Amino acid sequence: MNRLKLLREGRGLTQADLATAAGLSRQLVGAIEAERNTPSVAAALAIAETLGMTVEAVFGPRSEDHAPALGKPVPDGAPVVAARVGDRLVYAELPDGGAAGPYWGGADGAVAGGRFVSFGDLEPAGTVVAGCDPALGLIADLLPMGGPRRLVPIQASSGAAAAALARGRLHAAVVHGLADRVAAAPEGVRRMRIARWEVGVAARRGTTIDLAAAGRGEVTLARREPGAESQRAFERALARLGHPTGPSGPLSPAAGPATPSRPAGPVASGHLEAARLVAYGAADLGLTMAPAAHAFRLDFVALEEHLVELWVAGRWWDHPGAHSVGEVVASAAFRRRVAPLGGYDLSHAGTIVGG
């Protein structure tokens, strides 16, 4: 999608509206948007002024330092959150296009041709942190809504978040896993404890949670993407029961199409969605965390207790936003907000690991 068109539509303007306000013809505006015409200096100034932006922001050269935070392409027109990590401006699509909650999610801008286009006059700032702990949203609520201390949370599995951190596309990542796995943090990463919670299998009240049946593909399972620690915990549990989990196993995408004995199961984007799919009847079982199961009043069988940590890239340890996130994690205000959720052990929240 053309950048000018995206900016115009983001302000609720038709081509005719923009043309009238800028003193230009609608045909000229249409030609500029279709890239059939290069605007004169006067036309560019008039359009930029009407949009309340600079000429450079509207018509500047395509920047090569814009990139999706998690590495996966984001479709044109998708609403995104964004901030700069070093010299690179990174962005991530809002979950479910901004419709994941009861209200439309607030986006910083959208994507046009692989480039972030801001809805505002200024480039958004903030601290970019990816992870799957829903508590990231609570942390964001306790921080400023703008500036470098603003938290830009991105939903991602622990594996995807750690990979993006290693590529330099995040300031920090929230990861979870068995204590020995979390302790094996990449070199140069600073660590802070957040919580402990259990991962496992959730089901609607009164439903039998049969891991063996799930391993045979006899129930619909809201699973997680490869690399998600809750998915790995489930596969370890199946292995202990003697069920295959590799390329020939029923849970592998390579296992073939769905059959009555191997029902298809949705891939949930996170813990809350996995629990929601079960609660709404879209899946019989879901791989999730105990707090999410509690929130949806589901039965829950724990498979493993996981340690949850904030991994901060060493170069960003003194970043004001990273410092603020750490202060919130260690705060009484954060504990008060998390306590009603249940399932969170915050006894070591805010503890720096390894000095």
N, C-alpha and C positions, 0 to 999 in steps of 0.2 A: 504494500500500500504506500502511495506517495506521501512524503512527510507533510507537505502542505495540506493535503486532504485530511490527514489524520488530525492535524492541529485545528483545522477548521471545524471538523465534525466534533472534536472534543469540546469545542466552545458552543456547540449547538447552532452553528451557522450553515446556511445553504450557500451554494456558489453565488447565488444572486445577492444574498445578504452581505457576503464579504465584498463582492464587487461594488455594491452600492456604497458601503461604508468607506471603501478605499478609493472611490471615484474612478473605478475601472469598469470595463465591460464584462459581463458574465462569460462571454466567449473567451476573453483573454484569460480569465481565472481558470476556466476549464482547460484551456490549452497549456497553461503553466502546470496545472496538476497532472495532466497527461504527458508532461515533459515533451510537448510539441513546440513549446515556445520558451525561450529564456527571458525572464523579465528584465526590463530596463532598470537602471538604478532607481529612477523615480517610482516605478511600479513596485519594485522590491521594498523600498522604504515605506510606501503606502500600505502594502500588505502587512509588513512586519509591525507597523504602528497600530494598525487595526487589531492585530492579534495580541498587542501588548508585549511584543518580544523584539529582540534585536534581529537585524538582517542576517547576522551570522547564525543565529539559532534556527532561523527558518530555512535559509538557503545555503548555509555553510557546507563545505565539502564533507563527504561521508567520512566518518571517523572509523579508523581501523582498530581503535582501542575499546570498542564496545563488544561485549561477549556475554552469552548466557552463563549465569553463575555455575550451573550444574553441568554445562557442556552440551546439553541437548538443545537442538534448535527450537526456538519459540515461534509459533505461527504469526504472520503479519496481522496486526490489529489486536493481538491479545493484550489484555491489561496486565501490567507488570509493576513490581516494586523494583527500585534500583538505588544504587549508590556507588561511589567510586572506591575501589580497593587499590591503593597505589595509583598508578597511571591508567588503570583500566576501569572503565565504567561497566559494572556487571548488573544484570537484571534477571528476574525470575518471574514466571507467570503466576498469577494468583491462583490458588487452588479452586478448581471448578469454575474458572473464569470469573472469580470474585463472588460466586454464589454459594460458597460453602457454609456460610452462617445465616442468621436470620435477616441480615442486612447486606446490601452490596458491599463488597470489600473495597477499601480505598486504595486506588492505584496511583502510582507516581506518574505513569505515562503508558505508552503502548509501543509496540515494535513495528517498524517500517523498514523492510528490506534488511533485516538483521541489525538494525540500529535502534537504540532507545530514543524515543521522542517524548520529551517531558510535556505534561499537561500544564505545567506552570512556567513562569518566566525564568526560574533559576534551576540549575541542575540539583537534584535531590542529594542530600548528604546523609550519612549514617554509618552504623557499624553492621556489617553483613555477617549474619550467623545462620548456618543451616543445621538442621537436625530434626528428629522426629518426636521429641518430648513436647507435648502440647503446652507445657509450662512456659515455653518460649513466649507465648502470647501474654502470659501474666507478667513476665519480665518486661516485655515491651510496654505494657500499660503503666509500669512504674517508672518509665524513663521519658524524657522530653519527646515531643512529637516531631521535632525538627533539629537540625544541626548534627554535629558529629556524634553526640551522645544518643541520638535516636537509634533504636534497634530496628534493623530490617530483617525480620525472621523469614527464613525460607524452609518450607517443608521438604525434607529429604531423609532417606534412610541413613543409618550410621555409615554404611559403606559409601554411599554417594557423597555424603557430607565430608568424610575423610578424604576422598579422592579430590573433591573440589578444593579443599584446603591445601592439599599437596600441590595442586596446579596454581596456587596463588590467586584463586578467585573468591576467597572468603577471608574475612578477618579471623573468624573462629568457627568451630564446629562443635555441636553437642553430639556426643557418641555414647553408646551404652553397650554393655556386653559382660561376659564373665570377667571376674577381676583380673585374671592373668592375661586375657586378650586386651583389655583396656590399658593395662600397664605397659603393653608393647606399643606405646605411642611413637610416631615418627620422630626422628632426630630434629631438634630445633623447636619442638612444640612445647609450650608451657601448659600445665594441667591444673585444673581446679575441680574439686568435687562439687557435685550438685545434689545428687540423691542416690538412693537405692530403691528399686521397685522390681516387682516380679513380672515376667513375661509368661504367657501361656495361651490356653485355649478357652474361648468364651462361647457360651450357648444360651439360648433363651431359657428362662426358668423352667425346671422340670425336664429338660432335654438331657438325655444321656450323652456325656462327653466320652466318646469311644475313640481313642487314638488309633487303635488297630483298624477300625472301620474307615477312619480318615486315610490311613496309610494304604488301604485297598481301594480308595477312591469311591467308597460307597455313600459318602455324604458330600454335600456341597460345602466347600471350604473357602472362606475369604482369606486368601493367603497374602503374602508380601513378596515384593520383588527380590530377585537374587541379590545377596549382599546385605539384606535387612537382617538384623540380629534376631528378631523374633522368628523369622523364617528359619534361620540357622538353628535356633533352639528347638524348633519343631522337628527339623530333620535329624538333629542329634537324638531326640526322643524316639523317633521312628527307628533309627539305627539300633537303639538299645532293644527295640522290640523285634528286630530282625527284618524290617521292611526296607526295600531298596529306595534310595532317594536320589540316585544319580540319573544319567541319561535314560536308563531303562525303567526308572521308577514311575509310578502313576502320577506323581506330582510334578514331573518334568514337562515343559512345553513340548519336548520331543516324544512324549509318550503316546501321541496320536490324538484323534478327535474324541470328543466326549461320547460316552456310551452310557446305557443304563447302569452299568457297573462302575463307570468312571465319570460321574457328573462333572460338568464344567464348574469352575469356581472363579469368582472375580478376584482380580489383584487389587487389593486395597492400597491406597496411597499413604496411609498412616494408621496409627493406633486408633484414633477416633473413628475414622472411616470404617475400619474393620469391625469395630464394635457396632457402629451404626448399621452396617449391612446385615449383621446378625439380628439386631433388634427389629429391623424392618422386614425381616423374613427373606432377604435376598440371599442369605447363606445360612446353613445349619450351624456351622462352627466358624470362628474367626480367630486369627492369630493377633493378639493384642497385648496390652499391658493391664495390670490389675486395676489401676485408677480408671481407665477407660471402660472396663467391664463394669465397675461399680457405678460409673456415671449413667450407664444405660440399663442398670438393674439386671445385669446378666449373671448367670452362674459362671464360675471361673475355676479352672484347674491350672495351678502354677506348674511350669516346667523348669524354670531357672530363676534365680535372683540375679539381677544385673546391676552393675555399678554404672552410674551416669556421670559423665565428666564434661566439662567445657575445655576443649583444646583450642588454644590461642597460638597462632603463628608467632614465633619469637619476635619478628620485626614489629608486630602490632601489640606486644604486651603492654607497652606504655601508651597506646592509643587511648584517648579520653573515653571513647565508647566502650572499649574492652574493660577498662578500669571500672566504669559505671556498671556494666553487667555484673562484674564480680562483686561490687558493693551491694547490688540488689539481691544476688543469690545468698549473700551472708546476712541479709537484713531480716529484722522481725516482721516487717511489712510483707515480705515474700512468704515467710512461714505462715502468717495469718491467712493469706489467700490460698495457699496450697493445702493447709490442714483439713478444711472441709471436704476435699476431694477424696481423701482416704488413699491408702496404698503407698504413700510417699514416706520414705525414711530420710529425713533431712538432718540427721544428727551430726553429719560432717560437712554440711553445705557451706561453701565458701572456703574450705581448707585448701591451701596451695599444696600440691603434690611435688615433692622433690625440690623444694626451695625455690 
